[in-house]
Amino acid sequence: MTQSTTRTSSVPPLPPPKERRRLREAKAMTEKQVAEALGVTQATVRSWETGRTSPQGRRREAYARLLEGYAAELDEKKRAKRKRRSKSPETAATARPVAKTEAASTPAPAPAPAPAPSRKKPLNRRPVRTVQADSRSRQNAQRRKEKAAALAGAAAAEAAKLTPAQAFDELYAYASPALVRQTYLLTGRRTLAQESVERAFHLAWHRWPEVAVDRDPAGWVRGAAYDYATSPWHRFRRAHRHPDPPNGERAGRALRKALLDLPPVYRRTLLLYDGLGLDLPETAAETEATTPAAANRLLHAREAVAERLPDLADAHVLHERLRELTETVSAPAVASAPAVRVSSERRAKFWTRAAIAVTVLIIGATAFTVVTAPRQYEPTPAPGQRVGGVPAPMGPQKLSRQDLNLRAKLRDVPMNGPERLVPRIP
């Protein structure tokens, strides 16, 4: 008992699905390489990273230790970078006077001749490198990480003092106003945006123990709301077949129309990357796509918007316009947090009772079948066989004249009387 307890405590905890994928991509490892290292299939690793399944037993322990090693190596690299950054100002300060004395003592070199113009065509870079080399995204990502770390520390300190209902109310008050505006831009339908946000928070309250310990609870709710809003089943609902007309808002009307003309996947990628400022791996993880696929979707979406609106051909301008639109667009108000919690509990009770009713119905039908079913085997009667050697039955024969006379005589005699019963002596 002690050995098993010690072994269980030594196993590192398994990070959330998004963190698993982030660690693998940060180490530049493919799903196939991880699958070969763990002795599983590539589809199994993909299901672990998307959260559809979770490893068990020895595979869970091996997977957790592998991810722990990845995280340790990444932390070591970050520490090395920080040390180099801290040492770089001192090295530059000491190297400046030496460089000045050497420049004063050595004569200036002759100017080199200008290089001949090259006739080679510039190489076409891959879309992934073009997006990842964006300095603006790197700076914004660094700022977001610092801000998220500060907010996470403050939230962790406050969460220890809050009850689950109070923590949910804080998350709802913080994320719901911005989330309903983003969902409205994603769908163009006010009622659907409000319904999607409320359904996402219903699911969050139903799975609150999982959401409360998530690295980004607002991102968890955002993913659930976006998935519900972009579901293709809404096209069969009469109220959501066409987007709502603009409600007297002229600012950003052309951009909103250009967004709605994009495919839902491109629209979501563009909104996450340029509207919310997520980096490319996070955008790919939330849209359940690879990083190259997310980059190609982003570039195609930008090109489509630039064709409709040439003023937004610059990525920086498009980023600013989308960010302003997500903050200023008018969207319907959502219900209060207690009402959402009560609605979620009622919905859970309804489906629980429905599941119990269906289970009872199945059990009753099974019991009725068991009671009414025959208890022993009754063979079916064998099919009839033709018997040979028996003459065919004959019909009534034709009466002779004597028979006809006798029948007439019998009919003339009264039907009742002794004469009919007592024979006469001739």
PATI-42665 format. One record per residue (C-alpha): residue number from 1; residue in three letters; x, y, z negated. Coordinates in pm, whole numbers. Layout:
<recs>
+-----+------+--------+--------+--------+
: seq : type :     xx :     yy :     zz :
+-----+------+--------+--------+--------+
: NUM :  ala :      X :      Y :      Z :
...
+-----+------+--------+--------+--------+
</recs>
This chain:
<recs>
+-----+------+--------+--------+--------+
: seq : type :     xx :     yy :     zz :
+-----+------+--------+--------+--------+
:   1 :  met :      0 :      0 :      0 :
:   2 :  thr :    286 :    237 :    -82 :
:   3 :  gln :    471 :    159 :    241 :
:   4 :  ser :    164 :    223 :    456 :
:   5 :  thr :     96 :    549 :    274 :
:   6 :  thr :    457 :    662 :    322 :
:   7 :  arg :    444 :    573 :    688 :
:   8 :  thr :    120 :    763 :    743 :
:   9 :  ser :    251 :   1072 :    570 :
:  10 :  ser :    569 :   1067 :    781 :
:  11 :  val :    376 :   1077 :   1107 :
:  12 :  pro :    355 :   1440 :   1234 :
:  13 :  pro :      6 :   1577 :   1304 :
:  14 :  leu :   -115 :   1577 :   1663 :
:  15 :  pro :   -158 :   1932 :   1806 :
:  16 :  pro :   -477 :   2041 :   1989 :
:  17 :  pro :   -520 :   1940 :   2357 :
:  18 :  lys :   -426 :   2283 :   2494 :
:  19 :  glu :   -109 :   2289 :   2283 :
:  20 :  arg :    -13 :   1944 :   2412 :
:  21 :  arg :    -29 :   2064 :   2769 :
:  22 :  arg :    153 :   2387 :   2690 :
:  23 :  leu :    442 :   2200 :   2528 :
:  24 :  arg :    473 :   1964 :   2824 :
:  25 :  glu :    473 :   2246 :   3079 :
:  26 :  ala :    717 :   2451 :   2872 :
:  27 :  lys :    956 :   2154 :   2885 :
:  28 :  ala :    899 :   2127 :   3263 :
:  29 :  met :    779 :   1769 :   3224 :
:  30 :  thr :    522 :   1612 :   3452 :
:  31 :  glu :    234 :   1390 :   3341 :
:  32 :  lys :    403 :   1095 :   3510 :
:  33 :  gln :    725 :   1144 :   3313 :
:  34 :  val :    538 :   1164 :   2982 :
:  35 :  ala :    334 :    856 :   3074 :
:  36 :  glu :    651 :    659 :   3153 :
:  37 :  ala :    809 :    769 :   2824 :
:  38 :  leu :    505 :    649 :   2626 :
:  39 :  gly :    428 :    339 :   2834 :
:  40 :  val :     80 :    452 :   2942 :
:  41 :  thr :    -82 :    563 :   3266 :
:  42 :  gln :    -87 :    914 :   3406 :
:  43 :  ala :   -466 :    930 :   3373 :
:  44 :  thr :   -436 :    851 :   3003 :
:  45 :  val :   -199 :   1144 :   2947 :
:  46 :  arg :   -434 :   1372 :   3141 :
:  47 :  ser :   -730 :   1266 :   2927 :
:  48 :  trp :   -527 :   1330 :   2611 :
:  49 :  glu :   -440 :   1682 :   2727 :
:  50 :  thr :   -797 :   1768 :   2824 :
:  51 :  gly :   -936 :   1636 :   2494 :
:  52 :  arg :  -1163 :   1369 :   2644 :
:  53 :  thr :   -983 :   1095 :   2451 :
:  54 :  ser :   -732 :   1078 :   2168 :
:  55 :  pro :   -447 :    830 :   2116 :
:  56 :  gln :   -468 :    578 :   1836 :
:  57 :  gly :   -225 :    365 :   1641 :
:  58 :  arg :    134 :    342 :   1756 :
:  59 :  arg :     67 :    543 :   2071 :
:  60 :  arg :    -59 :    832 :   1860 :
:  61 :  glu :    255 :    819 :   1646 :
:  62 :  ala :    485 :    805 :   1952 :
:  63 :  tyr :    295 :   1087 :   2125 :
:  64 :  ala :    303 :   1305 :   1812 :
:  65 :  arg :    678 :   1253 :   1768 :
:  66 :  leu :    739 :   1332 :   2136 :
:  67 :  leu :    546 :   1659 :   2113 :
:  68 :  glu :    721 :   1741 :   1786 :
:  69 :  gly :   1055 :   1701 :   1963 :
:  70 :  tyr :    940 :   1930 :   2243 :
:  71 :  ala :    829 :   2193 :   1993 :
:  72 :  ala :   1158 :   2170 :   1802 :
:  73 :  glu :   1362 :   2216 :   2120 :
:  74 :  leu :   1154 :   2515 :   2225 :
:  75 :  asp :   1191 :   2672 :   1882 :
:  76 :  glu :   1567 :   2620 :   1899 :
:  77 :  lys :   1579 :   2793 :   2237 :
:  78 :  lys :   1380 :   3085 :   2102 :
:  79 :  arg :   1617 :   3121 :   1807 :
:  80 :  ala :   1916 :   3115 :   2040 :
:  81 :  lys :   1761 :   3388 :   2254 :
:  82 :  arg :   1693 :   3600 :   1949 :
:  83 :  lys :   2055 :   3562 :   1834 :
:  84 :  arg :   2182 :   3665 :   2175 :
:  85 :  arg :   1953 :   3966 :   2176 :
:  86 :  ser :   2066 :   4070 :   1829 :
:  87 :  lys :   2433 :   4039 :   1926 :
:  88 :  ser :   2399 :   4212 :   2263 :
:  89 :  pro :   2381 :   4577 :   2130 :
:  90 :  glu :   2698 :   4530 :   1921 :
:  91 :  thr :   2886 :   4378 :   2214 :
:  92 :  ala :   2775 :   4659 :   2443 :
:  93 :  ala :   2878 :   4926 :   2188 :
:  94 :  thr :   3228 :   4780 :   2148 :
:  95 :  ala :   3269 :   4726 :   2519 :
:  96 :  arg :   3187 :   5084 :   2621 :
:  97 :  pro :   3513 :   5256 :   2500 :
:  98 :  val :   3723 :   4976 :   2645 :
:  99 :  ala :   3552 :   5013 :   2976 :
: 100 :  lys :   3608 :   5391 :   2969 :
: 101 :  thr :   3985 :   5358 :   2898 :
: 102 :  glu :   4026 :   5098 :   3168 :
: 103 :  ala :   3837 :   5317 :   3413 :
: 104 :  ala :   4063 :   5615 :   3327 :
: 105 :  ser :   4386 :   5416 :   3364 :
: 106 :  thr :   4302 :   5235 :   3687 :
: 107 :  pro :   4252 :   5430 :   4011 :
: 108 :  ala :   3914 :   5430 :   4172 :
: 109 :  pro :   3882 :   5163 :   4439 :
: 110 :  ala :   3821 :   5259 :   4798 :
: 111 :  pro :   3456 :   5252 :   4903 :
: 112 :  ala :   3367 :   4924 :   5063 :
: 113 :  pro :   3228 :   4932 :   5416 :
: 114 :  ala :   2854 :   4910 :   5444 :
: 115 :  pro :   2736 :   4555 :   5516 :
: 116 :  ala :   2599 :   4488 :   5858 :
: 117 :  pro :   2221 :   4459 :   5870 :
: 118 :  ser :   2116 :   4098 :   5849 :
: 119 :  arg :   1881 :   3963 :   6112 :
: 120 :  lys :   1762 :   3675 :   5899 :
: 121 :  lys :   1399 :   3674 :   5811 :
: 122 :  pro :   1315 :   3693 :   5442 :
: 123 :  leu :   1222 :   3365 :   5289 :
: 124 :  asn :    862 :   3321 :   5189 :
: 125 :  arg :    850 :   3265 :   4819 :
: 126 :  arg :    609 :   3029 :   4660 :
: 127 :  pro :    297 :   3185 :   4511 :
: 128 :  val :    381 :   3048 :   4166 :
: 129 :  arg :    712 :   3236 :   4151 :
: 130 :  thr :    550 :   3554 :   4275 :
: 131 :  val :    292 :   3546 :   3997 :
: 132 :  gln :    532 :   3436 :   3725 :
: 133 :  ala :    784 :   3706 :   3818 :
: 134 :  asp :    533 :   3978 :   3744 :
: 135 :  ser :    694 :   4195 :   3477 :
: 136 :  arg :    362 :   4337 :   3373 :
: 137 :  ser :    225 :   3994 :   3285 :
: 138 :  arg :    535 :   3912 :   3082 :
: 139 :  gln :    514 :   4230 :   2880 :
: 140 :  asn :    142 :   4187 :   2823 :
: 141 :  ala :    193 :   3825 :   2724 :
: 142 :  gln :    459 :   3922 :   2471 :
: 143 :  arg :    236 :   4192 :   2324 :
: 144 :  arg :    -58 :   3955 :   2306 :
: 145 :  lys :    147 :   3692 :   2131 :
: 146 :  glu :    271 :   3939 :   1872 :
: 147 :  lys :    -78 :   4075 :   1819 :
: 148 :  ala :   -226 :   3725 :   1806 :
: 149 :  ala :     35 :   3621 :   1549 :
: 150 :  ala :    -49 :   3919 :   1332 :
: 151 :  leu :   -420 :   3860 :   1368 :
: 152 :  ala :   -376 :   3490 :   1300 :
: 153 :  gly :   -186 :   3562 :    980 :
: 154 :  ala :   -449 :   3806 :    863 :
: 155 :  ala :   -729 :   3573 :    965 :
: 156 :  ala :   -568 :   3281 :    782 :
: 157 :  ala :   -535 :   3488 :    468 :
: 158 :  glu :   -896 :   3598 :    489 :
: 159 :  ala :  -1031 :   3257 :    591 :
: 160 :  ala :   -913 :   3108 :    262 :
: 161 :  lys :  -1154 :   3340 :     81 :
: 162 :  leu :  -1456 :   3292 :    314 :
: 163 :  thr :  -1717 :   3021 :    325 :
: 164 :  pro :  -1778 :   2840 :    658 :
: 165 :  ala :  -2089 :   3049 :    724 :
: 166 :  gln :  -1906 :   3376 :    652 :
: 167 :  ala :  -1612 :   3274 :    872 :
: 168 :  phe :  -1851 :   3187 :   1155 :
: 169 :  asp :  -2028 :   3521 :   1115 :
: 170 :  glu :  -1693 :   3702 :   1134 :
: 171 :  leu :  -1600 :   3517 :   1453 :
: 172 :  tyr :  -1941 :   3584 :   1604 :
: 173 :  ala :  -1929 :   3955 :   1525 :
: 174 :  tyr :  -1577 :   3980 :   1666 :
: 175 :  ala :  -1613 :   3777 :   1988 :
: 176 :  ser :  -1978 :   3786 :   2097 :
: 177 :  pro :  -2004 :   4149 :   2228 :
: 178 :  ala :  -1700 :   4116 :   2454 :
: 179 :  leu :  -1787 :   3761 :   2552 :
: 180 :  val :  -2137 :   3846 :   2672 :
: 181 :  arg :  -1994 :   4123 :   2892 :
: 182 :  gln :  -1738 :   3885 :   3041 :
: 183 :  thr :  -2002 :   3621 :   3106 :
: 184 :  tyr :  -2223 :   3881 :   3273 :
: 185 :  leu :  -1937 :   3970 :   3509 :
: 186 :  leu :  -1884 :   3601 :   3574 :
: 187 :  thr :  -2247 :   3524 :   3661 :
: 188 :  gly :  -2418 :   3853 :   3744 :
: 189 :  arg :  -2723 :   3744 :   3542 :
: 190 :  arg :  -2799 :   3905 :   3208 :
: 191 :  thr :  -3029 :   3635 :   3074 :
: 192 :  leu :  -2787 :   3359 :   3170 :
: 193 :  ala :  -2499 :   3547 :   3006 :
: 194 :  gln :  -2689 :   3582 :   2680 :
: 195 :  glu :  -2799 :   3217 :   2691 :
: 196 :  ser :  -2444 :   3096 :   2765 :
: 197 :  val :  -2292 :   3285 :   2473 :
: 198 :  glu :  -2557 :   3163 :   2231 :
: 199 :  arg :  -2518 :   2802 :   2349 :
: 200 :  ala :  -2140 :   2828 :   2307 :
: 201 :  phe :  -2178 :   2951 :   1949 :
: 202 :  his :  -2436 :   2678 :   1884 :
: 203 :  leu :  -2175 :   2424 :   1985 :
: 204 :  ala :  -1909 :   2605 :   1780 :
: 205 :  trp :  -2121 :   2592 :   1465 :
: 206 :  his :  -2205 :   2227 :   1530 :
: 207 :  arg :  -1830 :   2151 :   1555 :
: 208 :  trp :  -1713 :   2413 :   1309 :
: 209 :  pro :  -1455 :   2192 :   1131 :
: 210 :  glu :  -1281 :   2150 :   1467 :
: 211 :  val :  -1318 :   2512 :   1577 :
: 212 :  ala :  -1208 :   2658 :   1243 :
: 213 :  val :   -863 :   2497 :   1265 :
: 214 :  asp :   -817 :   2571 :   1637 :
: 215 :  arg :   -525 :   2791 :   1737 :
: 216 :  asp :   -761 :   3029 :   1921 :
: 217 :  pro :  -1125 :   2997 :   1804 :
: 218 :  ala :  -1240 :   3282 :   2029 :
: 219 :  gly :  -1078 :   3108 :   2327 :
: 220 :  trp :  -1255 :   2784 :   2233 :
: 221 :  val :  -1592 :   2961 :   2237 :
: 222 :  arg :  -1502 :   3145 :   2557 :
: 223 :  gly :  -1425 :   2818 :   2736 :
: 224 :  ala :  -1756 :   2668 :   2624 :
: 225 :  ala :  -1949 :   2977 :   2736 :
: 226 :  tyr :  -1776 :   2988 :   3076 :
: 227 :  asp :  -1838 :   2616 :   3134 :
: 228 :  tyr :  -2208 :   2655 :   3063 :
: 229 :  ala :  -2239 :   2974 :   3270 :
: 230 :  thr :  -2070 :   2827 :   3580 :
: 231 :  ser :  -2263 :   2499 :   3570 :
: 232 :  pro :  -2403 :   2419 :   3917 :
: 233 :  trp :  -2735 :   2305 :   3768 :
: 234 :  his :  -2844 :   2666 :   3715 :
: 235 :  arg :  -2906 :   2705 :   4087 :
: 236 :  phe :  -3219 :   2488 :   4049 :
: 237 :  arg :  -3367 :   2731 :   3797 :
: 238 :  arg :  -3587 :   2990 :   3962 :
: 239 :  ala :  -3486 :   3269 :   3724 :
: 240 :  his :  -3113 :   3225 :   3799 :
: 241 :  arg :  -3110 :   3172 :   4174 :
: 242 :  his :  -3019 :   3532 :   4254 :
: 243 :  pro :  -2808 :   3781 :   4057 :
: 244 :  asp :  -2979 :   4066 :   3878 :
: 245 :  pro :  -2995 :   4402 :   4058 :
: 246 :  pro :  -2764 :   4677 :   3922 :
: 247 :  asn :  -2919 :   4859 :   3630 :
: 248 :  gly :  -2838 :   5212 :   3746 :
: 249 :  glu :  -2462 :   5167 :   3693 :
: 250 :  arg :  -2256 :   5304 :   3979 :
: 251 :  ala :  -1912 :   5261 :   3822 :
: 252 :  gly :  -1769 :   4925 :   3925 :
: 253 :  arg :  -2071 :   4820 :   4132 :
: 254 :  ala :  -1859 :   4739 :   4439 :
: 255 :  leu :  -1608 :   4543 :   4230 :
: 256 :  arg :  -1884 :   4342 :   4064 :
: 257 :  lys :  -2033 :   4258 :   4401 :
: 258 :  ala :  -1692 :   4153 :   4531 :
: 259 :  leu :  -1650 :   3927 :   4227 :
: 260 :  leu :  -1986 :   3759 :   4281 :
: 261 :  asp :  -1893 :   3685 :   4643 :
: 262 :  leu :  -1598 :   3473 :   4526 :
: 263 :  pro :  -1632 :   3102 :   4447 :
: 264 :  pro :  -1696 :   3039 :   4077 :
: 265 :  val :  -1352 :   2885 :   4019 :
: 266 :  tyr :  -1169 :   3179 :   4183 :
: 267 :  arg :  -1391 :   3425 :   3996 :
: 268 :  arg :  -1313 :   3264 :   3662 :
: 269 :  thr :   -937 :   3252 :   3730 :
: 270 :  leu :   -929 :   3618 :   3834 :
: 271 :  leu :  -1130 :   3726 :   3532 :
: 272 :  leu :   -908 :   3535 :   3289 :
: 273 :  tyr :   -576 :   3649 :   3437 :
: 274 :  asp :   -643 :   4007 :   3548 :
: 275 :  gly :   -947 :   4087 :   3335 :
: 276 :  leu :   -845 :   3941 :   3000 :
: 277 :  gly :   -469 :   3939 :   3056 :
: 278 :  leu :   -402 :   3568 :   2991 :
: 279 :  asp :    -79 :   3428 :   3125 :
: 280 :  leu :    -73 :   3168 :   3401 :
: 281 :  pro :    -32 :   2848 :   3190 :
: 282 :  glu :   -318 :   2952 :   2959 :
: 283 :  thr :   -537 :   3032 :   3259 :
: 284 :  ala :   -457 :   2694 :   3415 :
: 285 :  ala :   -531 :   2513 :   3089 :
: 286 :  glu :   -865 :   2686 :   3040 :
: 287 :  thr :   -975 :   2618 :   3399 :
: 288 :  glu :   -849 :   2256 :   3374 :
: 289 :  ala :   -612 :   2293 :   3670 :
: 290 :  thr :   -241 :   2271 :   3728 :
: 291 :  thr :    -30 :   2585 :   3713 :
: 292 :  pro :     40 :   2593 :   4092 :
: 293 :  ala :   -332 :   2546 :   4164 :
: 294 :  ala :   -425 :   2830 :   3929 :
: 295 :  ala :   -163 :   3054 :   4092 :
: 296 :  asn :   -296 :   2979 :   4442 :
: 297 :  arg :   -653 :   3046 :   4329 :
: 298 :  leu :   -544 :   3377 :   4181 :
: 299 :  leu :   -366 :   3488 :   4497 :
: 300 :  his :   -659 :   3389 :   4720 :
: 301 :  ala :   -902 :   3572 :   4492 :
: 302 :  arg :   -687 :   3887 :   4502 :
: 303 :  glu :   -672 :   3869 :   4881 :
: 304 :  ala :  -1050 :   3833 :   4907 :
: 305 :  val :  -1107 :   4132 :   4678 :
: 306 :  ala :   -848 :   4338 :   4870 :
: 307 :  glu :  -1032 :   4267 :   5196 :
: 308 :  arg :  -1355 :   4403 :   5049 :
: 309 :  leu :  -1191 :   4687 :   4852 :
: 310 :  pro :   -858 :   4803 :   5004 :
: 311 :  asp :   -802 :   5041 :   4709 :
: 312 :  leu :   -753 :   4737 :   4483 :
: 313 :  ala :   -484 :   4569 :   4694 :
: 314 :  asp :   -228 :   4646 :   4423 :
: 315 :  ala :   -231 :   4389 :   4145 :
: 316 :  his :   -169 :   4651 :   3876 :
: 317 :  val :   -465 :   4862 :   3991 :
: 318 :  leu :   -690 :   4557 :   4006 :
: 319 :  his :   -581 :   4458 :   3657 :
: 320 :  glu :   -665 :   4801 :   3516 :
: 321 :  arg :  -1001 :   4818 :   3692 :
: 322 :  leu :  -1104 :   4472 :   3574 :
: 323 :  arg :   -991 :   4545 :   3221 :
: 324 :  glu :  -1195 :   4866 :   3215 :
: 325 :  leu :  -1493 :   4686 :   3366 :
: 326 :  thr :  -1488 :   4411 :   3103 :
: 327 :  glu :  -1487 :   4677 :   2830 :
: 328 :  thr :  -1744 :   4921 :   2971 :
: 329 :  val :  -2003 :   4711 :   3156 :
: 330 :  ser :  -2342 :   4706 :   2989 :
: 331 :  ala :  -2471 :   4366 :   2885 :
: 332 :  pro :  -2772 :   4240 :   2689 :
: 333 :  ala :  -2750 :   4229 :   2313 :
: 334 :  val :  -2716 :   3893 :   2146 :
: 335 :  ala :  -2897 :   3766 :   1841 :
: 336 :  ser :  -2760 :   3797 :   1492 :
: 337 :  ala :  -2517 :   3544 :   1351 :
: 338 :  pro :  -2758 :   3395 :   1094 :
: 339 :  ala :  -3020 :   3349 :   1368 :
: 340 :  val :  -2765 :   3169 :   1585 :
: 341 :  arg :  -2666 :   2941 :   1297 :
: 342 :  val :  -3031 :   2859 :   1218 :
: 343 :  ser :  -3104 :   2795 :   1587 :
: 344 :  ser :  -2801 :   2566 :   1611 :
: 345 :  glu :  -2914 :   2367 :   1309 :
: 346 :  arg :  -3269 :   2337 :   1445 :
: 347 :  arg :  -3136 :   2223 :   1779 :
: 348 :  ala :  -2915 :   1963 :   1613 :
: 349 :  lys :  -3208 :   1838 :   1403 :
: 350 :  phe :  -3430 :   1814 :   1711 :
: 351 :  trp :  -3182 :   1607 :   1909 :
: 352 :  thr :  -3106 :   1393 :   1604 :
: 353 :  arg :  -3474 :   1316 :   1555 :
: 354 :  ala :  -3515 :   1252 :   1927 :
: 355 :  ala :  -3225 :   1007 :   1919 :
: 356 :  ile :  -3375 :    835 :   1613 :
: 357 :  ala :  -3715 :    813 :   1785 :
: 358 :  val :  -3566 :    661 :   2099 :
: 359 :  thr :  -3367 :    415 :   1889 :
: 360 :  val :  -3678 :    312 :   1696 :
: 361 :  leu :  -3869 :    273 :   2023 :
: 362 :  ile :  -3599 :     47 :   2164 :
: 363 :  ile :  -3591 :   -159 :   1843 :
: 364 :  gly :  -3972 :   -193 :   1848 :
: 365 :  ala :  -3976 :   -301 :   2212 :
: 366 :  thr :  -3703 :   -555 :   2141 :
: 367 :  ala :  -3889 :   -692 :   1838 :
: 368 :  phe :  -4216 :   -719 :   2036 :
: 369 :  thr :  -4034 :   -906 :   2311 :
: 370 :  val :  -3879 :  -1145 :   2061 :
: 371 :  val :  -4215 :  -1217 :   1893 :
: 372 :  thr :  -4419 :  -1267 :   2211 :
: 373 :  ala :  -4158 :  -1459 :   2405 :
: 374 :  pro :  -4210 :  -1841 :   2433 :
: 375 :  arg :  -4017 :  -2034 :   2170 :
: 376 :  gln :  -3957 :  -2347 :   2380 :
: 377 :  tyr :  -3887 :  -2419 :   2738 :
: 378 :  glu :  -4191 :  -2494 :   2951 :
: 379 :  pro :  -4095 :  -2632 :   3290 :
: 380 :  thr :  -4290 :  -2507 :   3584 :
: 381 :  pro :  -4518 :  -2759 :   3759 :
: 382 :  ala :  -4364 :  -2930 :   4053 :
: 383 :  pro :  -4501 :  -2838 :   4394 :
: 384 :  gly :  -4769 :  -3073 :   4534 :
: 385 :  gln :  -4672 :  -3358 :   4764 :
: 386 :  arg :  -4876 :  -3521 :   5036 :
: 387 :  val :  -4984 :  -3882 :   4961 :
: 388 :  gly :  -4997 :  -4119 :   5254 :
: 389 :  gly :  -5224 :  -4421 :   5317 :
: 390 :  val :  -5549 :  -4267 :   5186 :
: 391 :  pro :  -5828 :  -4215 :   5439 :
: 392 :  ala :  -5950 :  -3869 :   5490 :
: 393 :  pro :  -6283 :  -3793 :   5323 :
: 394 :  met :  -6577 :  -3822 :   5562 :
: 395 :  gly :  -6854 :  -3573 :   5585 :
: 396 :  pro :  -7236 :  -3651 :   5574 :
: 397 :  gln :  -7335 :  -3905 :   5840 :
: 398 :  lys :  -7607 :  -3845 :   6098 :
: 399 :  leu :  -7946 :  -3981 :   5978 :
: 400 :  ser :  -8114 :  -4248 :   6182 :
: 401 :  arg :  -8483 :  -4251 :   6273 :
: 402 :  gln :  -8568 :  -4488 :   5990 :
: 403 :  asp :  -8390 :  -4261 :   5742 :
: 404 :  leu :  -8577 :  -3963 :   5877 :
: 405 :  asn :  -8912 :  -4135 :   5832 :
: 406 :  leu :  -8825 :  -4236 :   5480 :
: 407 :  arg :  -8727 :  -3881 :   5396 :
: 408 :  ala :  -9055 :  -3748 :   5536 :
: 409 :  lys :  -9252 :  -4004 :   5338 :
: 410 :  leu :  -9075 :  -3910 :   5017 :
: 411 :  arg :  -9141 :  -3545 :   5072 :
: 412 :  asp :  -9515 :  -3609 :   5123 :
: 413 :  val :  -9550 :  -3790 :   4789 :
: 414 :  pro :  -9610 :  -3556 :   4489 :
: 415 :  met :  -9307 :  -3470 :   4292 :
: 416 :  asn :  -9454 :  -3583 :   3957 :
: 417 :  gly :  -9678 :  -3880 :   3868 :
: 418 :  pro :  -9654 :  -4244 :   3777 :
: 419 :  glu :  -9681 :  -4349 :   4135 :
: 420 :  arg :  -9341 :  -4208 :   4188 :
: 421 :  leu :  -9198 :  -4412 :   3907 :
: 422 :  val :  -9392 :  -4741 :   3922 :
: 423 :  pro :  -9341 :  -4941 :   4238 :
: 424 :  arg :  -9650 :  -5072 :   4413 :
: 425 :  ile :  -9701 :  -5446 :   4485 :
: 426 :  pro :  -9775 :  -5488 :   4849 :
+-----+------+--------+--------+--------+
</recs>
